[in-house]
Amino acid sequence: MRRTRFKHVCLAALLTLAGLGGAGTLPAAASGGGATAPSSPSAADAAPASAALLDGMRKEFGLTKEQAVARLEAERDATALEPKARRTAGSAYAGSWFDATDGRLTVAVTSKSSQATRAAIRAQGAGVRVVEHSARMLDAAKSRIDRLSAPSAVGGWHVDPAANTVVVTVVRGKTSDNDVQRFLTQARATGPVTVETVAAAPRTFAAGTVGGDPYYTGNVRCSIGFSVHGGFVTAGHCGQAGAGVRGWDGSYIGNFQGSSFPDNDYAWVNVGSGWWTVPVVLGWGTVSDQLVRGSAEAPVGSSVCRSGSTTHWHCGAVLAKNETVNYSQGAVHQMTKTSVCAEGGDSGGSFISGDQAQGVTSGGWGNCSGGGETWFQPVNEILNRYGLTLHTY
């Protein structure tokens, strides 16, 4: 926020810190230490769910308030359990996901796993599914596909643990194209591959500037992601290192200190010149604002919400992790796929699950009128890459 009269400060908090999460009252220009390891909260020690999350889940999943509260508690338990179950499964681990029907984590293990291993995972509170291929084998197949040259009609590819395969997405009506067929033949040679169609190819969600932008650089408008000590994180395609950043009122905020796109899609901006950060993800008046308390990574299947300066607050579910997204500018790796919609100008904005920061908006297809899918760059990778510390409440 910019230091002005009190009423002006409140307005700046809403318009400038679009989708911003953080904590404390320290100015963002304060120096930060190294990236901190994310905590894994349990339902027992978590803060009560905000009205923003409950309202978003009610609209997206058709849940009552009581059902939404119960699901959030189950998702927090699944988030805490996932690393423990992975260690228990060992080399037999084949992936995991939150099963909304059962309300618990499901862990896939190969048929070579022992009965004792399966029993130990069940004793931890997770369901068990026996599959053919290990996560290591599927990840290796995906890595080999990453080295291929994909045509523009191929949207991306990721490991689907529930289906126990690598899923390659192709724009509907393009599967018979010669270049697509050549790519799919090469992809199938790497291991188990399933082809799915999507309505459109992914694109980034930057936009031209308009009045009231939360931040802009040149003629590009984007959204702030999460507050860190010294500034904020956002999407890499929004600006190159060294580029100046201005706020909603046109005044100088800071500069891009680091940026990577394509291959990655992350960046961070230092904050100064009378601006500082606040510990919230904005609900934009649609719902109440959400505090950020950590960055524990939610499992596939978990609910997740997004805040951005164009379409504001929308929710959905985590569909896949570690997806390679084939943008026209080049492939971006290790992305998380969601069922949440977004539009131009939402790029860089925050994705949050419960009170845990998840990532910054990168791109997708569709819109918030007809629906679509959106990918985000996981926030912990950004923190580790630049040695940043997330502001938490």
BELPEVEN-V349111 format. One record per pair of residues at least 4 apart in sequence whose C-alpha atoms are under 7 Angstrom apart, sorted by the first residue. I is the first residue (numbers start at 1). J is the second residue. D is the distance in Angstrom with one decimal. If there is no record, write none. Layout:
BEGIN
I:J:D + I:J:D
END
This chain:
BEGIN
1:9:6.4 + 1:12:5.4 + 1:13:5.6 + 1:16:6.6 + 1:275:4.6 + 1:276:4.9 + 1:277:6.0 + 2:9:6.4 + 2:12:6.7 + 2:274:5.2 + 2:275:4.2 + 2:276:6.7 + 3:9:6.4 + 3:274:5.6 + 3:275:6.6 + 4:8:5.9 + 4:9:5.8 + 5:9:6.1 + 6:10:6.4 + 7:11:6.5 + 8:12:6.2 + 9:13:6.3 + 10:14:6.7 + 11:15:6.2 + 12:16:5.2 + 13:17:5.6 + 14:18:6.7 + 14:282:6.9 + 14:284:7.0 + 15:212:6.6 + 15:214:5.4 + 15:248:6.5 + 16:214:4.1 + 16:215:6.6 + 16:247:6.1 + 16:248:5.6 + 17:214:6.2 + 17:224:6.1 + 18:214:5.7 + 18:223:5.7 + 18:224:5.3 + 18:282:6.2 + 18:308:6.1 + 18:309:5.7 + 18:349:6.9 + 19:223:6.8 + 19:224:5.8 + 19:225:5.6 + 19:281:4.5 + 19:282:5.0 + 19:307:4.8 + 19:308:5.6 + 19:349:5.3 + 19:350:5.1 + 20:224:5.7 + 20:225:5.2 + 20:226:4.7 + 20:227:5.9 + 20:280:5.7 + 20:281:4.8 + 20:282:6.6 + 20:350:6.7 + 21:226:4.4 + 21:227:5.2 + 21:278:6.9 + 21:279:4.9 + 21:280:4.3 + 21:281:4.7 + 21:291:6.7 + 21:292:5.5 + 22:226:6.2 + 22:227:4.6 + 22:228:6.6 + 22:278:5.8 + 22:279:3.6 + 22:280:5.9 + 22:292:5.9 + 22:390:6.5 + 22:391:3.9 + 22:392:4.9 + 22:393:6.6 + 23:278:6.3 + 23:279:3.9 + 23:391:4.4 + 23:392:4.1 + 23:393:4.2 + 24:279:6.5 + 24:391:7.0 + 24:393:6.0 + 26:30:6.9 + 27:276:5.1 + 27:277:6.6 + 28:229:5.3 + 28:230:4.4 + 28:231:5.1 + 28:271:5.9 + 28:276:5.0 + 28:277:5.6 + 29:229:6.9 + 29:230:4.2 + 29:231:6.4 + 29:270:7.0 + 29:271:5.6 + 29:272:5.6 + 30:229:6.0 + 30:230:5.3 + 31:229:6.1 + 31:230:5.6 + 32:229:4.8 + 32:230:6.3 + 32:388:6.4 + 32:389:6.0 + 33:388:6.5 + 33:389:6.2 + 34:387:4.5 + 34:388:5.5 + 34:389:6.0 + 35:383:5.4 + 35:384:5.4 + 35:387:4.9 + 35:388:4.8 + 35:389:4.7 + 36:389:6.1 + 38:294:6.1 + 38:295:5.1 + 38:296:5.0 + 39:294:6.3 + 39:295:6.8 + 39:296:5.5 + 40:79:6.6 + 40:80:4.9 + 40:296:5.4 + 41:45:6.6 + 41:46:6.2 + 41:76:6.4 + 41:80:6.2 + 42:46:6.1 + 42:76:5.4 + 42:77:5.3 + 42:80:6.2 + 43:73:4.9 + 43:76:5.7 + 43:77:6.0 + 49:53:6.6 + 49:54:6.8 + 49:69:6.9 + 49:354:7.0 + 50:54:6.4 + 50:290:6.6 + 51:55:5.8 + 51:287:6.8 + 51:288:6.2 + 52:56:6.1 + 52:283:6.7 + 52:287:4.5 + 52:288:4.9 + 52:289:6.5 + 52:290:6.8 + 53:57:6.1 + 53:354:6.9 + 54:58:6.1 + 54:65:6.3 + 54:68:5.9 + 55:59:6.3 + 56:60:6.1 + 56:314:6.7 + 56:315:5.7 + 57:61:5.5 + 57:63:6.6 + 57:68:6.3 + 57:315:6.8 + 58:62:4.9 + 58:63:4.6 + 58:64:6.1 + 58:65:7.0 + 58:68:6.9 + 60:315:6.2 + 60:316:6.1 + 63:67:5.6 + 63:68:5.8 + 64:68:6.1 + 65:69:6.2 + 66:70:6.2 + 67:71:6.1 + 68:72:6.2 + 69:73:6.3 + 70:74:6.2 + 71:75:6.1 + 71:103:6.7 + 72:76:6.2 + 72:354:6.7 + 73:77:6.3 + 74:78:6.2 + 74:103:5.9 + 74:104:6.1 + 75:79:6.1 + 75:98:7.0 + 75:302:6.2 + 76:80:6.3 + 77:81:6.1 + 78:82:6.0 + 78:98:6.6 + 78:104:6.1 + 78:105:5.1 + 79:297:6.8 + 79:298:5.4 + 79:299:6.0 + 81:85:6.1 + 82:86:6.2 + 83:87:6.3 + 84:88:6.3 + 85:89:6.2 + 85:121:5.9 + 86:90:6.3 + 86:93:6.2 + 88:117:6.8 + 88:121:6.7 + 89:93:4.9 + 89:109:6.8 + 89:117:6.3 + 92:109:5.1 + 92:110:5.2 + 92:112:6.8 + 92:113:5.6 + 92:134:6.0 + 93:108:6.3 + 93:109:4.8 + 93:110:6.8 + 93:134:5.9 + 93:135:6.0 + 94:108:4.9 + 94:109:5.0 + 94:110:6.4 + 94:133:6.6 + 94:134:4.2 + 94:135:4.0 + 94:161:6.6 + 95:107:6.1 + 95:108:5.4 + 95:135:5.7 + 95:161:4.9 + 96:105:6.9 + 96:106:5.5 + 96:107:4.4 + 96:108:5.9 + 96:161:6.3 + 97:105:5.7 + 97:106:5.5 + 97:107:6.8 + 97:299:5.4 + 97:300:4.6 + 97:301:5.8 + 98:104:5.8 + 98:105:4.4 + 98:106:6.1 + 98:299:5.9 + 98:300:5.8 + 98:301:4.7 + 98:302:5.9 + 99:103:5.7 + 99:104:5.6 + 99:105:5.9 + 99:106:6.4 + 99:301:6.3 + 100:104:7.0 + 100:301:6.9 + 104:126:6.2 + 105:126:5.0 + 105:127:6.2 + 106:126:5.5 + 106:127:4.4 + 106:128:5.7 + 107:126:6.6 + 107:127:6.0 + 107:128:5.0 + 107:129:6.2 + 108:128:5.8 + 108:129:4.6 + 108:130:5.7 + 108:131:6.4 + 109:113:6.4 + 109:129:6.3 + 109:130:5.1 + 109:131:6.0 + 109:134:7.0 + 110:130:5.4 + 110:131:4.9 + 110:132:5.4 + 110:133:6.1 + 110:134:5.9 + 111:130:5.7 + 111:131:6.1 + 111:132:6.2 + 113:117:6.4 + 114:118:6.5 + 115:119:6.1 + 116:120:6.1 + 117:121:6.4 + 118:122:6.3 + 118:128:6.7 + 119:123:6.1 + 120:124:6.5 + 121:125:6.9 + 121:126:6.0 + 122:126:5.0 + 122:127:5.8 + 122:128:6.7 + 131:164:6.8 + 133:137:6.3 + 133:138:6.8 + 133:164:6.4 + 134:138:6.4 + 135:139:5.9 + 136:140:6.1 + 137:141:6.4 + 138:142:6.3 + 138:159:6.5 + 138:165:6.7 + 138:166:6.6 + 139:143:6.1 + 139:159:6.9 + 140:144:6.4 + 141:145:6.5 + 141:190:5.0 + 141:191:5.5 + 142:146:6.2 + 142:158:6.8 + 142:166:6.6 + 143:147:6.9 + 144:190:6.4 + 145:187:5.7 + 150:154:6.3 + 150:183:6.4 + 151:179:6.5 + 151:180:6.4 + 152:328:6.6 + 153:170:5.8 + 153:171:5.4 + 153:174:6.4 + 153:201:6.5 + 154:169:6.0 + 154:170:4.5 + 154:171:6.3 + 154:326:6.8 + 155:169:5.3 + 155:170:5.5 + 155:171:6.6 + 155:201:5.2 + 155:202:6.1 + 155:325:6.2 + 155:326:5.3 + 156:168:5.9 + 156:169:5.5 + 156:323:6.8 + 156:324:5.3 + 156:325:4.4 + 156:326:5.2 + 157:166:6.8 + 157:167:5.4 + 157:168:4.3 + 157:169:6.2 + 157:323:5.5 + 157:324:5.4 + 157:325:6.9 + 158:166:5.6 + 158:167:5.5 + 158:168:6.8 + 158:320:6.9 + 158:321:6.9 + 158:322:6.1 + 158:323:4.2 + 158:324:6.4 + 159:165:6.0 + 159:166:4.4 + 159:167:6.1 + 160:164:5.8 + 160:165:5.6 + 160:166:5.9 + 160:167:6.4 + 160:320:6.6 + 161:165:6.8 + 165:192:5.3 + 165:193:5.6 + 165:194:6.5 + 166:192:6.1 + 166:193:4.7 + 166:194:6.1 + 167:193:5.8 + 167:194:4.8 + 167:195:5.7 + 167:196:6.8 + 168:193:7.0 + 168:194:6.2 + 168:195:4.9 + 168:196:6.2 + 169:195:5.8 + 169:196:4.8 + 169:197:5.3 + 169:198:6.4 + 170:174:6.8 + 170:175:6.3 + 170:196:6.3 + 170:197:4.8 + 170:198:6.0 + 171:197:5.5 + 171:198:5.0 + 171:199:5.9 + 171:200:5.4 + 171:201:6.0 + 172:197:5.1 + 172:198:5.5 + 172:199:5.6 + 175:180:6.1 + 175:181:6.8 + 176:180:6.8 + 176:181:6.3 + 177:181:6.2 + 178:182:6.2 + 179:183:6.3 + 180:184:6.1 + 181:185:6.1 + 182:186:6.4 + 183:187:6.1 + 184:188:6.0 + 185:189:6.5 + 188:192:6.4 + 188:193:5.5 + 200:365:5.9 + 201:365:6.3 + 202:327:6.0 + 202:363:6.4 + 202:364:4.4 + 202:365:4.9 + 203:327:5.9 + 203:363:5.3 + 203:364:5.3 + 203:365:6.3 + 204:347:7.0 + 204:362:5.8 + 204:363:3.9 + 204:364:6.4 + 205:343:5.8 + 205:344:4.1 + 205:345:5.6 + 205:346:5.8 + 205:347:4.7 + 205:362:6.6 + 205:363:5.1 + 206:220:6.3 + 206:221:5.9 + 206:222:5.5 + 206:238:6.4 + 206:344:5.0 + 206:345:4.6 + 206:346:6.7 + 206:347:5.3 + 207:220:5.4 + 207:221:5.0 + 207:222:6.8 + 207:344:4.9 + 207:345:4.6 + 208:219:5.4 + 208:220:4.8 + 208:221:5.4 + 209:213:6.7 + 209:216:6.8 + 209:219:5.7 + 209:220:5.8 + 209:221:5.0 + 212:248:4.9 + 212:249:6.9 + 213:221:6.8 + 213:247:6.9 + 213:248:4.6 + 214:223:6.1 + 214:247:5.6 + 214:248:4.7 + 214:309:6.6 + 215:221:6.3 + 215:222:6.2 + 215:223:6.4 + 215:245:6.5 + 215:246:5.5 + 215:247:4.4 + 215:248:5.8 + 216:220:5.6 + 216:221:4.5 + 216:222:6.2 + 216:245:5.7 + 216:246:5.5 + 216:247:6.5 + 217:221:6.7 + 217:239:6.8 + 217:243:6.9 + 217:244:6.1 + 217:245:5.0 + 217:246:6.4 + 220:238:6.7 + 221:345:5.4 + 222:238:6.3 + 222:345:4.7 + 222:346:5.9 + 222:347:5.2 + 222:348:6.0 + 223:308:5.7 + 223:309:5.7 + 223:345:6.5 + 223:346:5.6 + 223:347:5.7 + 223:348:4.9 + 223:349:4.6 + 224:232:6.8 + 224:233:6.8 + 224:234:5.6 + 224:348:5.6 + 224:349:5.1 + 225:232:6.6 + 225:233:5.4 + 225:234:4.9 + 225:348:5.3 + 225:349:4.3 + 225:350:4.4 + 225:360:5.5 + 226:232:5.5 + 226:233:5.5 + 226:350:6.3 + 227:231:6.1 + 227:232:4.4 + 227:233:6.6 + 227:277:6.3 + 227:390:6.3 + 227:391:5.7 + 228:232:5.2 + 228:388:6.4 + 228:389:5.4 + 228:390:4.4 + 228:391:5.0 + 229:388:6.9 + 229:389:5.8 + 229:390:6.6 + 229:391:6.3 + 230:270:5.6 + 230:271:6.2 + 231:269:5.5 + 231:270:4.2 + 231:271:4.6 + 232:268:5.6 + 232:269:5.5 + 232:270:6.7 + 233:267:5.7 + 233:268:4.2 + 233:269:6.4 + 234:266:5.9 + 234:267:5.3 + 234:268:5.9 + 234:348:4.2 + 234:349:6.7 + 234:360:5.9 + 235:265:5.4 + 235:266:4.4 + 235:267:5.4 + 235:347:6.3 + 235:348:4.2 + 235:360:6.3 + 235:361:6.7 + 235:362:6.1 + 236:259:4.9 + 236:260:5.1 + 236:261:5.3 + 236:265:4.5 + 236:266:4.0 + 236:267:4.6 + 237:261:5.6 + 237:265:6.2 + 239:243:6.3 + 239:256:6.9 + 240:256:6.5 + 240:259:5.6 + 241:256:4.8 + 241:257:5.4 + 241:258:4.9 + 241:259:5.3 + 242:255:5.6 + 242:256:5.1 + 242:257:6.1 + 243:255:5.5 + 243:256:5.5 + 244:254:6.0 + 244:255:4.4 + 244:256:6.6 + 245:252:6.2 + 245:253:5.6 + 245:254:5.4 + 245:255:5.5 + 246:250:5.4 + 246:251:5.3 + 246:252:4.5 + 246:253:5.2 + 247:251:5.6 + 247:252:6.4 + 247:253:6.2 + 252:273:6.9 + 253:271:5.5 + 253:272:5.9 + 253:273:6.1 + 253:275:6.4 + 254:269:6.4 + 254:270:5.3 + 254:271:5.0 + 254:272:6.0 + 255:269:5.4 + 255:270:5.8 + 256:267:7.0 + 256:268:5.8 + 256:269:4.3 + 256:270:6.7 + 257:268:5.9 + 257:269:5.5 + 257:270:6.5 + 258:267:5.3 + 258:268:5.7 + 259:266:5.9 + 259:267:4.1 + 259:268:6.7 + 260:264:5.5 + 260:265:5.7 + 260:266:5.6 + 260:267:6.3 + 261:265:4.9 + 262:329:6.7 + 262:330:5.5 + 262:331:6.1 + 262:332:5.5 + 263:331:5.6 + 263:332:4.1 + 263:333:5.7 + 264:332:5.1 + 264:333:6.1 + 265:332:6.7 + 265:362:6.6 + 265:377:6.3 + 266:377:6.8 + 266:382:6.4 + 271:275:6.3 + 271:276:6.5 + 272:276:6.8 + 279:291:5.9 + 279:292:6.5 + 279:391:6.9 + 279:392:6.7 + 279:393:6.3 + 280:289:6.1 + 280:290:5.3 + 280:291:4.5 + 280:292:6.2 + 281:289:5.7 + 281:290:5.0 + 281:291:6.3 + 281:307:6.9 + 282:289:4.7 + 282:290:6.5 + 282:307:6.4 + 283:287:4.7 + 283:288:5.2 + 283:289:4.7 + 283:307:6.9 + 283:312:6.9 + 283:313:5.8 + 284:312:6.0 + 284:313:7.0 + 286:313:7.0 + 291:355:6.3 + 291:393:6.5 + 292:355:5.1 + 292:356:5.9 + 292:357:6.4 + 292:392:5.4 + 292:393:5.9 + 293:355:5.6 + 293:356:5.9 + 293:392:4.7 + 293:393:5.2 + 294:355:7.0 + 294:356:4.8 + 294:357:6.1 + 294:392:5.9 + 295:356:4.7 + 295:357:4.5 + 295:358:6.1 + 295:380:7.0 + 296:356:5.9 + 297:358:6.2 + 298:302:6.2 + 298:353:6.8 + 300:318:5.1 + 300:319:5.7 + 300:320:5.9 + 301:317:5.8 + 301:318:5.1 + 301:319:6.0 + 302:317:5.5 + 302:318:5.5 + 303:316:5.7 + 303:317:4.3 + 303:318:6.4 + 303:353:6.2 + 304:315:5.7 + 304:316:5.5 + 304:317:5.4 + 304:318:6.5 + 304:351:6.7 + 304:352:5.7 + 304:353:4.5 + 305:313:7.0 + 305:314:5.6 + 305:315:4.0 + 305:316:6.3 + 305:351:5.6 + 305:352:5.4 + 305:353:6.3 + 306:313:5.6 + 306:314:5.4 + 306:315:6.1 + 306:350:5.6 + 306:351:4.5 + 306:352:6.4 + 307:312:5.1 + 307:313:4.6 + 307:314:6.8 + 307:349:5.8 + 307:350:5.5 + 307:351:6.7 + 308:312:4.6 + 308:313:6.7 + 308:346:4.5 + 308:349:4.9 + 308:350:7.0 + 309:345:6.3 + 309:346:5.5 + 310:343:6.7 + 310:344:7.0 + 310:345:5.5 + 310:346:5.6 + 311:342:6.5 + 311:343:6.7 + 311:346:7.0 + 314:340:6.4 + 314:341:6.9 + 315:340:5.5 + 316:338:6.7 + 316:339:5.1 + 316:340:4.7 + 317:338:5.6 + 317:339:5.5 + 317:340:6.9 + 318:337:6.1 + 318:338:4.5 + 318:339:6.7 + 319:337:5.3 + 319:338:5.0 + 319:339:6.7 + 320:336:5.8 + 320:337:5.0 + 321:334:6.9 + 321:335:6.1 + 321:336:4.4 + 321:337:6.2 + 322:333:6.8 + 322:334:3.9 + 322:335:5.1 + 322:336:6.0 + 323:333:6.2 + 323:334:5.3 + 323:335:4.9 + 323:336:6.2 + 324:331:6.5 + 324:332:5.6 + 324:333:4.4 + 324:334:6.0 + 324:335:6.3 + 325:331:5.5 + 325:332:5.3 + 325:333:6.5 + 326:330:6.1 + 326:331:4.4 + 326:332:6.6 + 327:331:5.6 + 335:375:6.2 + 335:376:5.8 + 335:377:5.2 + 335:378:6.8 + 336:375:5.3 + 336:376:5.3 + 336:377:6.5 + 336:378:6.9 + 337:374:6.0 + 337:375:4.5 + 337:376:6.7 + 338:373:5.8 + 338:374:5.4 + 338:375:6.0 + 339:372:6.7 + 339:373:4.7 + 339:374:6.4 + 340:372:6.9 + 340:373:5.6 + 340:374:5.8 + 341:366:7.0 + 341:367:5.7 + 341:368:5.2 + 341:371:5.8 + 341:372:5.2 + 341:373:5.5 + 341:374:5.9 + 342:346:6.3 + 342:367:5.6 + 342:368:6.0 + 342:374:6.5 + 343:367:5.6 + 346:361:6.8 + 347:361:4.9 + 347:362:5.4 + 347:363:6.7 + 348:360:4.9 + 348:361:4.7 + 348:362:6.2 + 349:360:5.3 + 349:361:5.2 + 350:359:6.0 + 350:360:4.8 + 350:361:6.3 + 351:357:6.4 + 351:358:5.3 + 351:359:5.2 + 351:360:5.9 + 351:361:6.9 + 352:356:5.6 + 352:357:4.6 + 352:358:5.1 + 353:357:6.6 + 353:358:6.6 + 358:378:5.7 + 358:379:5.6 + 359:376:5.6 + 359:377:5.2 + 359:378:4.1 + 359:379:4.2 + 360:376:5.2 + 360:377:5.3 + 360:378:6.7 + 360:379:6.6 + 361:375:6.3 + 361:376:4.4 + 361:377:6.6 + 362:375:5.7 + 362:376:5.0 + 362:377:6.4 + 363:374:5.6 + 363:375:5.6 + 364:373:5.5 + 364:374:4.2 + 364:375:5.9 + 365:372:5.5 + 365:373:5.7 + 365:374:6.7 + 366:370:6.7 + 366:371:5.7 + 366:372:4.1 + 366:373:6.7 + 367:371:5.3 + 367:372:5.7 + 379:383:6.4 + 380:384:6.1 + 381:385:6.0 + 382:386:6.3 + 383:387:5.6 + 383:388:4.7 + 383:389:6.4 + 384:388:6.7
END
